[in-house]
């Protein structure tokens, strides 16, 4: 079994920064994709950014230039540095780990950006 534990969410004013972390534990295939998704109230879950174990990144247009994803493969941990936060970034942020057809999700961490 695989567990994902997220941390770093909270309340911040517009223009501020937050850093999310997600640590994975358990039986993890070394070649994988880790990333972040978010879901705002009344909206569908959407991709924020993903990063493969080989270093390939995918980032949503809405956060490009403001959010940076990184990972520590040795620690099975992925980070999301969020700068210049906007009220529309308010959502529950979910960590994701996947390989082949296997998909794991964290419990989610709330990010609230006040105007």
C-alpha positions in Angstrom: 0.0 0.0 0.0 1.1 3.5 -0.7 0.4 6.6 1.4 0.7 10.2 0.5 0.9 12.8 3.2 0.5 16.5 2.2 1.5 19.6 4.2 1.9 23.3 3.7 -1.6 24.6 2.9 -3.1 27.5 4.7 -4.5 31.1 4.4 -2.4 33.7 2.6 -3.1 37.2 1.2 -3.1 37.8 -2.5 0.5 38.2 -3.8 1.8 35.9 -1.1 3.5 32.5 -1.3 3.0 29.0 0.0 5.0 25.8 -0.4 3.2 22.5 -0.4 4.9 19.2 0.3 3.8 15.6 -0.3 5.7 12.6 1.0 5.0 9.2 -0.4 5.6 6.0 1.5 5.1 2.3 0.7 5.9 0.2 -2.3 6.6 2.7 -5.0 7.8 2.0 -8.5 10.9 4.0 -9.2 9.6 5.3 -12.6 6.6 7.3 -11.8 4.8 10.7 -12.1 4.1 12.9 -9.0 2.1 16.0 -9.2 -0.5 18.3 -7.9 -4.2 18.8 -8.8 -6.7 21.2 -7.3 -10.4 21.4 -6.9 -12.3 24.6 -6.1 -15.9 24.6 -4.8 -18.3 23.7 -7.5 -15.6 22.9 -10.0 -14.0 19.8 -11.3 -10.5 18.7 -10.2 -7.9 20.1 -12.5 -4.2 19.6 -13.2 -1.8 22.1 -11.6 1.6 20.5 -12.4 3.2 17.1 -12.7 6.8 16.0 -12.7 8.1 12.6 -13.8 10.9 10.8 -12.1 13.0 11.5 -15.2 12.5 15.2 -14.9 9.7 16.0 -17.4 7.3 18.7 -16.2 3.8 19.6 -17.2 2.2 22.8 -15.8 -1.2 24.3 -16.3 -1.2 27.6 -18.2 -3.1 29.3 -15.3 -0.1 28.9 -13.0 2.9 29.1 -15.3 5.4 31.6 -14.2 4.0 31.6 -10.6 4.1 27.9 -9.5 7.1 25.6 -9.6 7.0 21.9 -9.0 10.1 20.0 -7.8 10.8 16.6 -6.3 13.3 14.6 -4.3 13.4 11.1 -5.8 15.4 9.7 -2.9 12.7 10.9 -0.4 9.7 10.2 -2.7 8.6 13.7 -2.0 7.2 16.3 -4.4 6.9 20.1 -3.7 4.9 22.9 -5.1 6.2 26.4 -4.6 3.4 28.8 -5.2 4.2 32.5 -5.6 2.1 35.5 -6.5 -1.0 33.7 -5.3 -4.4 34.9 -6.5 -7.9 34.5 -5.0 -8.7 32.2 -7.9 -6.0 29.8 -6.7 -8.2 29.0 -3.7 -8.9 25.3 -3.7 -8.1 22.0 -2.1 -4.8 20.8 -3.5 -4.3 17.1 -3.9 -1.1 15.2 -4.3 -1.0 12.5 -6.9 1.4 9.6 -7.6 0.9 7.3 -10.5 2.7 4.7 -12.7 1.2 2.4 -15.3 -2.5 2.2 -14.5 -2.0 2.7 -10.8 -3.1 6.0 -9.2 -2.8 7.2 -5.6 -4.2 10.4 -4.1 -3.4 12.3 -0.9 -6.1 13.6 1.4 -5.9 17.1 0.2 -4.7 20.4 1.8 -6.7 23.6 1.7 -5.2 26.7 0.2 -7.1 29.9 0.7 -6.0 33.2 -0.9 -7.7 36.3 0.4 -8.1 39.5 -1.7 
